[in-house]
Amino acid sequence: MRPEPAFAVWITGLPASGKSTLARALEEELARRGTRVCIFESDALRKILTPAPKYDEAERDPFYGAVAHFAGILTGHGVPVLIDATGNRRAYRDRARERIPNFLEVYVECPLPVCLSRDPKGIYRRGIEGTASDVPGLTAEYEPPLRPDLVVRGDREDPEDAARTIVEILAARGFLKE
């Protein structure tokens, strides 16, 4: 007997916008409600899928294709997935939306100056120094979603409140069994 398909939530936004913080808050909120999830954190996945990442457009297309593919497999087997990844092109996220029936796209909107000031991994610093190319929002284009299921202000909103809102949307759409 095949399990009911689960859901996937792609949390997108500029680097250092608050995606990972929101993903952790959402994981905790879902756990409180008895739902365990698998988090696809792009930096961790890159270490496996692209051991010597270049972070260029040629590499991003197959990388995000693999993310969508594996998330589709897991959700098809009843495992909810949170995708914590910039996914700077709409096409990457649209590919996941087409593959995964129960899909939400959450856009963590945050002004670039705030992201620059946070920069926990030094991505922007390396982009400014010229030692990293293709930094979304700085030296590579970031295409915000045209119709995200939710917009979260990464510079102003409480991640726990945003996580509860996402759970409400999941429940309202029938993606979350209560």
C-alpha positions in Angstrom: 0.0 0.0 0.0 1.4 3.3 -1.1 1.4 6.2 1.4 -0.4 9.4 0.7 1.8 12.1 -0.9 3.3 14.5 1.6 4.1 18.1 1.0 7.2 20.2 0.2 7.9 23.8 1.2 10.6 25.6 -0.7 11.9 28.5 1.4 13.6 30.9 -1.0 15.3 34.3 -0.7 18.6 35.9 -0.9 21.6 34.5 1.0 21.4 35.6 4.7 17.7 36.6 4.3 16.6 34.2 7.1 15.7 31.1 5.2 17.5 28.6 7.5 16.2 30.3 10.6 12.6 30.0 9.2 13.3 26.4 8.1 14.3 25.4 11.7 11.4 27.2 13.2 9.0 25.5 10.8 10.6 22.1 11.5 10.1 22.7 15.3 6.5 23.9 14.8 5.6 20.8 12.7 7.3 18.5 15.2 5.1 20.0 18.0 2.2 19.0 15.9 3.5 15.5 15.4 4.9 15.9 11.8 8.5 15.0 11.2 10.2 16.5 8.1 13.3 16.1 6.1 15.2 19.4 5.5 17.1 19.8 2.3 19.6 22.5 3.2 21.4 23.5 0.0 24.9 23.9 1.5 24.8 20.4 3.0 23.4 18.9 -0.2 26.1 20.6 -2.3 28.8 18.8 -0.4 27.3 15.6 -1.7 26.0 16.5 -5.1 28.8 18.9 -6.1 31.8 18.2 -3.9 33.8 21.1 -5.5 31.0 23.6 -6.0 31.5 26.5 -8.4 28.1 28.1 -7.7 27.8 29.1 -11.3 24.7 28.9 -13.5 25.9 25.8 -15.3 26.2 24.0 -12.0 23.0 25.4 -10.4 20.6 24.0 -13.1 21.5 20.3 -12.5 21.9 20.9 -8.7 18.4 22.3 -8.3 17.0 19.7 -10.7 18.4 17.0 -8.4 16.8 18.8 -5.4 13.4 18.8 -7.1 13.8 15.2 -8.1 14.7 13.9 -4.7 12.1 16.0 -2.9 9.5 14.6 -5.4 10.6 11.1 -4.6 10.4 11.6 -0.8 7.0 13.4 -0.9 5.7 10.7 -3.1 6.6 8.2 -0.3 4.9 10.2 2.4 7.9 12.2 3.7 7.4 15.9 4.1 10.4 18.0 2.8 11.5 21.5 3.6 13.8 22.9 0.9 16.1 25.6 2.4 17.7 26.9 -0.7 18.1 30.3 -2.5 17.2 28.8 -5.9 17.9 32.1 -7.6 16.0 31.3 -10.8 12.2 30.9 -10.9 12.7 28.0 -13.3 14.4 25.9 -10.5 11.5 26.4 -8.1 8.9 26.0 -10.9 10.4 22.6 -11.7 9.8 21.5 -8.1 6.3 22.9 -8.2 5.5 20.9 -11.4 6.9 17.7 -9.9 5.4 17.9 -6.4 1.6 18.1 -6.1 1.5 19.4 -2.5 4.0 22.3 -2.9 4.3 25.7 -1.2 6.8 28.4 -2.2 7.7 30.7 0.7 9.6 33.9 -0.2 11.8 35.3 2.6 12.0 38.9 1.4 14.9 40.9 2.9 16.7 44.0 1.7 20.1 43.4 0.3 21.8 45.8 2.8 20.4 43.7 5.7 21.6 40.5 4.1 25.0 42.1 3.5 25.2 43.1 7.2 24.4 39.5 8.3 26.6 37.5 5.9 27.2 34.6 8.3 29.1 32.5 5.7 31.1 35.4 4.1 29.3 34.9 0.8 28.8 38.6 0.1 32.3 39.5 1.4 33.8 37.1 -1.1 31.6 38.4 -3.8 32.7 42.0 -3.1 36.4 41.0 -2.9 36.0 39.2 -6.3 36.9 35.8 -4.9 33.3 34.4 -5.4 31.3 35.0 -8.5 27.7 34.4 -9.2 26.5 35.6 -5.7 22.7 35.9 -5.9 21.5 39.5 -5.4 25.1 40.8 -5.8 26.8 39.5 -8.9 24.1 37.1 -10.1 20.4 37.8 -10.6 17.9 36.6 -8.0 14.4 36.2 -9.5 11.8 36.6 -6.7 8.7 34.5 -7.0 5.9 36.0 -9.0 3.2 34.4 -6.9 4.6 32.9 -3.8 2.3 31.1 -1.4 3.6 33.3 1.4 5.9 36.3 1.7 7.8 36.5 5.0 9.8 39.7 5.8 13.2 38.3 6.9 14.2 41.6 8.4 11.1 42.2 10.5 9.0 39.1 11.1 9.4 36.7 13.9 10.3 33.3 12.4 8.1 31.4 14.9 5.1 33.5 13.8 5.9 32.9 10.2 6.2 29.1 10.8 2.8 29.0 12.4 1.4 30.9 9.4 3.0 28.3 7.0 1.4 25.5 9.1 -2.0 27.2 8.8 -1.6 27.3 5.0 -0.5 23.7 4.9 -3.6 22.7 6.9 -6.0 24.8 5.0 -4.8 23.2 1.7 -5.2 19.8 3.1 -1.5 19.0 2.9 -1.1 18.5 6.6 -3.0 15.8 8.4 -4.3 16.9 11.8 
